[in-house]
Amino acid sequence: MRIILNGEPRDLVGPLSVEALLDQLGLDGRTVAVELNRQVVKRVQYGTTLVEDASEVEIVAFVGGGSGRGSELS
């Protein structure tokens, strides 16, 4: 099957769950947000929500850290 993942075509064997897709990509489901066909997928539904042929998937990883200083605009 072919999906669009973060705007890029990707061929996968499927259908597969969002959880299985994250596993294949080496991503921790606790540190990402997933949108499937323009709908946010709740983390508790990752195991039961299927990614099928022609699906559009957006995955955003949460990044922590920073300088410890407040936001400064110039």
HULINKA-V77046 format. One line per field, one symbol per residue. ss: DSSP state (@ for helix, = for strand, . for the rest). phi: phi as a letter, one per 30 degrees, with the letter a starting at -180 (. if undefined). Layout:
BEGIN
ss: ???
phi: ???
END
This chain:
BEGIN
ss: .====..====....==@@@@@@@@...@@@=====..===.@@@....==....======.............
phi: .bbcchicdbcbdadbdeedddeddicdddcbcbcbhibdcdedcedccccceidcbcbbcdbcjkdicddbcc
END
